[in-house]
Amino acid sequence: MDRRDFLHKSLLLLPVARVASAQSFDLEEATLADLEQGFAARKFTARAVAEWYLARIDSLDKKGPKVNSVIELNPDALSIADALDRERSAKGPRGPLHGVPVLIKDNIDTADRMTTTAGSLALEGSIAARDSAVAERLRSAGAVILGKTNLSEWANFRSTHSISGWSGRGRQTLNPYALDRNPSGSSSGSGAAVSASFCALAVGTETDGSVTAPASVNGVVGIKPTVGLVGRSGIVPISHSQDTAGPLARTVRDAAILLAAMAEPGKLHGDYIKFLDPHGLKGARLGVERKFFGANAEVDRQMEECLAEMKRQGAVLVDPANLPSHGKYDDDEMEVLLYEFKADLNKYLGALGPAALVHSLADVIKFNREHAHEEMPYFEQEIMERAEKKGPLTEKAYIDARAKCVRLSRAEGIDAVIAKYKVQAIVAPTCAPAPLNDFVLGDPNLPACTTPAAVAGYPHITVPAGFVRGLPVGISFFGPAYSEPVLLKLAYSFEQATKARRRPGFRPTAAIG
């Protein structure tokens, strides 16, 4: 027997995980279909896949360009993967997420050895007593929760001069396309991580733009579902009216699969895959919201190309189809968020065990003042202080503001446009390209189309649409409550026609000049 035969026979006697680990494979940009094919062909195991992503995180997130998107790794990830490998061998896969590594935002509770801190040192060491609804659904689907992602601290509801992607515990996440640029907030780490192939899929949360904006500037697909489609227990809150978890992925198909896994039983439309039609734009009527154009000439040119492509694919564009209530309830939205943040956060923190450092919003504000050097080196906590001054949710100011938001965002907003123009969805540029990280002035006030769907609690999907000077920009589709099947159909058709996503290059700066 020669040496080659000896080694081959020796490998056959090794456990499956060792064989898979010994093989050479590259999972950069891998889709769920790629992973499933690899699992089925025994090209690799769940453990080997988890090891590949952990190695990539080590080399590119913690070293090299130091994207800094992952705030904590799951110490049990490999043992979970091993158990799922054994289950696959004995019973077959549970579904398309069996053995798939997923990163989740660090404001989503997991009852394991990982903490849930919303990026704040005030919650450092806090371990949840039970899984959030989202984590529970992911585990049930067979996903490997690989770790947690950094975020804009307290989901970016702390200061009017905050820097998206910065937290006291995790510090600054970088944009993988240009490392001096911002990854947007507040699901900054989730957007950057899935774009950089540190995971197969990621989960973020959104109150207004916190899934869709990071998806856009990091060149990935993001879905902000209808509020209530995905369970919201066990998530550090801002607003029960607007908060929801949502998927981030490199393709619409993968995002649709993750959304189906996350959705509450009885609230989803079954398998979302059945709605993905490459010809889904043919005959579709879409309304173009022109009031979200005009902020940047290069973005506008990119969007015009996208609209032209939609027409080539057979879509009928009603242009313009502007929201009649555009910009009329921004102050009311903030009023609602201030009231609900205090009430909802006090409820979440009040349920923490006696070992927790904080049990109320007032405690958090006090902690930040006492630890200002670590927690407030660049910006303070004006929003938290405003929220703490609010009264209970029975106050007339809150009730009136919420009623106005519902009326203007729904009946006199999205619903009105859908009915008047007989369109299936509204289309607009998601947001501006990623700005520079500015530790003096904080985030610039850049335009985005996220507010109407966020305030209404309606679904919103953003898809990669192209590049402006090497920086990704996304295009958005949003519509009425529970219209995810329609939006997925449109988004998938657009994605297949354009194939706009390109992997990030970890450049030091944008391609200017």
N, C-alpha and C positions, 0 to 999 in steps of 0.2 A: 504493500500500500504506500503510495507516495504521500508527500506532505499535504498537498492540496486535498486529496481524498480524505486524509486523516482529519484535517480541519473541518471539512464539510460534514463528515459523520459526527464529529464532536459537537458541532453546532446543532445538529438535529436532536441531540440528547439534552440540550440546554432548555430551560423554561422559555415559553413564548416571549416573555418580556425581554430576556437577554438577547434572543435572536433579533427581535425588532430593533433593540438599541444598537446592535452591531451593524445594522444596515444603514446605508447612506441615503438620506432623503432631505428635501428642502421644503418647508411648509410656508415660506414667505408667500403671501397672497393666496394661500390655500383656502378653498371654499368648503362648505359642509359636504358638498358632493365629492370633492377630492378626498376629504377625510374618510367618508363612508366607503369609498372605493378602496382606499388604503387599508382600512380595517377589514373589509370583506376579503381582500386578497392576502391578508396577513403580511402586508408590507411593513406595517408597524402596529403597535399596541397603544392603548390609552396612556400607559405609563411612558412609553417612548415619545409620544406626542407631547405630553406634559413636560417631559425633560427637555424636549427641543425648545418649547416656548420659554421655559425657565432659563435655559442657556442664552436665548436671545435677549431676554430681559436683562440678564446679567451683563451682556456684552454691549448693549445699546441704550438701555434705560439707566443702568447704574454706573456704567463705564462708557468710554467712547464719547458719543455726543451727549450723553446724560440727559435724555429726554425727561426723566423724572416723573413718569406718569403713574407708576405703581407705588402706592404708599405702604403696602404690606402684602407679603406672600403667605399663602395658606400652608402651615407646616405639615398638614395632613394631605396635601394634594396628591402626592405620589401613592400613598396608601389607599386613598379613595380610587385612584386610577387602577391600582392593582385589583381592588375588589370588583370594579366594573369590568375589567378584563376577564376575571374568573366567571362573572355572571354572563358575559357575552359567550364564552366558551360553553357554558352549561345550558343556557336558555335562549341565546340570541340577543340582539339589541332591543332595548326598550323603544327606540325611535331614533330620529336623526341627530339627537343631541347626546346619544350614549357615548361616554368617554371624551366628549368635546370640552376643551378648556375654555372657560368663560371668566372674564374679569368683571367685577361689579363695583359700583361707586361706594366710597366709604361713608355713606349715610344710610346704607341698607343693612339691617341687622342680620347677623349670622350667629347661630347658637353653636359656636365651635371655639377654637383657640384664637381666632382673629377678633380684633376689637372693632367697634363702630364709633367713630369720633367726629364725623362731619368735618374732619381736618383740624379740629380744635384741640389744643392742649388741655382744655378744660375737661374733655372726655377721654383723655389718654388712659388706656387700661380698661375702658368700659367694655365688658363682654355681655352680649345680649342673652337674656334668659331663654329666648326662643327665636326660631327663625322668623324673618319677615315672610310675608306671603310670597314675595318674589323668590327668595332663596329656597323656600319650601317647594315651589313649583319647579325650579331649576334642578334641585336634587331629585325630585320625582321623575324628571325627564332623563336623568342619567348624566347630567352635565357635571364636569369637574370644576368647582369654584376654585380657580387658581390663585386668586388673591383679590385685593381691593385697590381701587384707583384713587389717586389724588383728585382734589376738587377745589373749586373756589370755596373757601371756608364758610361754613354754615350756608352752603348752596348760594353764595354771593348775596346774602341778605344781611350784611353787617355794616357796610359803609357806602356812601355815595361816591367815594374815590377809590374803590377797591381795584385790585389787579386780578383779573380772571386767571384761574389756575394757580393762585397762591393760597397756601394755608399755613397756619402756624406750625402744624405738625409735619406737613409734607414739603413745605416751601414751594418753589416755582416750577410748574410743569412748562415745558417748551413745545413749540410747534415743530413737528418732525420735517416739515417742508423748508422751514427757515428758522433756525434755532434762536434768533433774536426776536421772533414774532410770537404773538400770544395764541394759545390754543382755544381761547374763548371759554365762556363759563355757562353753568357751573360744572357740567360733566366733562371738564377739561381733560382729566386723565383718561376717562373712558374713550373720548374721541381720539386722542393722540395714540393711545395704546392699540386700539383696533386698526388704526391707519398704519402704524409702524409694525404690524404683525407681531405684537407681543401676546396675542390671544387670537382665538378663532372668532370670538364674538365678545361684545361688552354690553353692559347695562348701565344706563344713566338715569337721572331723574330730571324732570322739567316742571317748573312753575310758569316761566315765560322765557322760552328760548334756550333752556339749559341742556336740552338734547339736540335740538335742531341747529343751533348756532355752532356748537363744537363740531357737529357732523359736517357742516358746510365748510368751515375753515380748515378742517383736517382731511377733507376730501373723501368722506365716507357717507353712507346712507344712515339717516336717523329717522326714527318714527316716534312722534309724540302721540300716543293713543288717545282715544276718547276717555275722558276722566271717568273712572269706574270700570273700564275694561280689564285693567290690571289691578290686582289687590294692592292696597296701600298700607296695610298694617306693617309695623316694624320699620318704617322709614322716618328718619329725622325730618320733621315737617317744616314747611313754611305756611302752606295754605291748603286746607281741605277742599276748597273750591277749585283749585287749579293744579295741585300736585299730582303727578303720575310718574311711574317708572316707564322707561321706553328702551327699545333695542338700538344698538349701533352695530353696523356690520359693513363689510366691504362690498356687498352686493345686495340688491333688493330681495332676492330669493332667500338669502341667509337671514336678513332682517325679518322677513315674513315668517320663517320657521321659528325664530326666537320669540317673536311676538305671540305666536300660537302657543308656545310652551309657557309663556308668562301669563297669558290671559286667564281670568277666572273661569272655572267650568260653568257652562250655561250662558256665558256672555260673548263667546267668540262664534265666528261663522264656520266652525269646523276647521278643516285644513286650508289655510290661506294660500297654499301653493296652487290650488285649483283656479285661483283668480289671476294668476300670472300669465298674461297673454302677450307674446311679442308684437302682436298686431292690435294691442289694446287701444292705441290712439286713433285707429281708423274709425271715423264716424263720431268720435267723442266731441262733445261741446265743452269748451273750456273758456272761463272768463279771465281776462288779463287785468290784474289790479295795477294800474299805471302809477298810482300814488306812491308805490314803493320803488319806482324807477327814479333816475335823475340825480342820485347822490354821487355817482362815479361813472364817468363816460366809458371807461374800459369795461366795467361790469355791465353797463347797459348794452354795449356792443356784443358782449358774450351772450347776454340774454336774448337779444334780437336774433342771433344765430340759432339759439335753442327754439325760439318760437317758429322760426322758418322751418326748422327740422320737424317740429310737430305738425306743421301744415303739410310737409312732404309725406309724412306718415298718415295723412288723411284726417287730422283733427280739424275741427271747425273752431276758430278762435273768435270770441266776442271781445272786441278790443276797442275801447276800454270797457271794463265791467267793474267799476270802482265801488268800494264799500261806502255807503252813504254816511256811516257813522265814524269814518276814519279819523283817528286822533281826538275824538270827543270824550273819551272816558279814561285817559291815561291817569289823571289825578285820582279818579274814583278807584281804579285798579290798585294804586298804591295804598289808598285808605283801607281797602279790603284786606290787602296783604299785611299791613301793619297790625290790624286787629286780630286777624287769624293767626299770624305768627306768634303773638304773645299767648293766645289761648291754646293753640295746638302744641307749641314747644313746651309750655308749662305742663301740659298733660303728659307729653313724652318724657320729659326730664323728671317729673314727679313720680313716675313709675319705676325709675331706676333704683337699684338697691342702696342701702345705707353707706356702702363704700364709695359711691360716686361723689365727686368733688362738687358737683352742681345739681340742683334740683328745681331750678326755675330760671327764667330769663334774667331776673335780677341778679341771681348768683353768677350767671355767665358774664354779665356786664362788670360785676365786681371782680371776678377772676381776671378778666382782660385788663382792668385798670391795675391790678396788683402784679400782673405779669406783662406789662406794656412793652418791655424790651423784646420779649419773644413773640408776643401776639400782635403788637401794633407798631412795628418798626416803620411801616410805610403808609398805613392808613388806619383810621380809627373805627368807631362803632356808632356813627350817627343814626343809622337806621334802627339798630337795636334800641338805642335810647329813645327814639321816637315811638317805637312799638311799646316799650315799657310804660309809657304814659297813657296808653289807650285803656279804656274800660272794658267791660264784658261785651259779648256779642249780642246782648239785648239792647245796646244803645242805638238810638235812632240814626246816628251818623253812619254806623256800620250797616244797618239794615237798608237805609236809603242808597248808600254807595253800591252795595251788592245788587240791589234791584236794578239800578241804573246800568251796571255792568252787564247783567244778564240781558236786559232789553236791547241795549245798543250793540252788543257783540253778536247776539243771536237774531232776534226778530227784525231788528233794524240794521243788521250787519250781514253776516254770512248767509243766513236763511233768506234774507231779502234779495241778495244778489243771485242766489241759486234759483229762486222762484221767478224773479223779473226777467232774467236772461235765459232761463231754461238751460242752465249749464250743469255739468256733473261735478265740477270742481273749480277752484280759483287758483290761478298760477301767478307767481311773483318771484323775484330774486330773493333768496333766503336772507342774506346779509352781506356786508362788505367783506373784502378779503381781510385776513388777519392783520391787526395793527401791531406796531412794535410794543414790546413790554416796556412800560413807562413807570418806573418806581418813584417818580417825582409827582406826576399829575394823575396817575391811575389810568383806568380805561377811558378811551375817548367815547363820546356819545354817538355811536355809529348807527345808521338806520338798519332796521330788520323788519321782516314781515311776520314775526312770531306772535305778536300780541293778540290779534283777532281770534285765532284758534285757541290760544292759551286762556284768554278770559272766558270765552264761550265754553271751554271744556271739550272742544271738538278736535278731531284728528288732523295731523299735519305730518307730511313726509317730505324730507329733503333728499335730493339725489345729486351726486357730482355732475356739474354742468360745464366744467372747463377750468381754465387758469387765467389769472391776470398777473403777469410778471412772475410766473412760477408759483403763484399762490392759488390754492383751490377756491372756487366759488360754487355754490350750490343753487339749485332751483327748487322751489317749493310747490307742492300740491296740497291744498287743504279744502275741507268741505264740511257737510253737516255731521251730526252725531252718528257714530257707528258706521261711517262710510269708508272704513278701512279697506274693504274689498275693492271698491271703485278706485281709491287712491293707489293701492298696490298695483292694480292693473295698469293704470296710467303711468306710474313711476317705472314699472318694469319695462313697459314698451319704450319709454323714453331712454332708459338705461341701455337697452339692447340696440337701439338705433344709434346712440352716440358713443357708448363705451368711453366715457370721458375720464374715468378714474385712472390715475397713474400713481405708482408707488412713490412714497416720499424719498428724498435723497439726502436728508439730514444736512442740508447746506447751511453754512454759517449765517447767511443772510439771503434776502430775496434777489431774484434776477432783475436788478434795476439797471437801466441803461442799455 
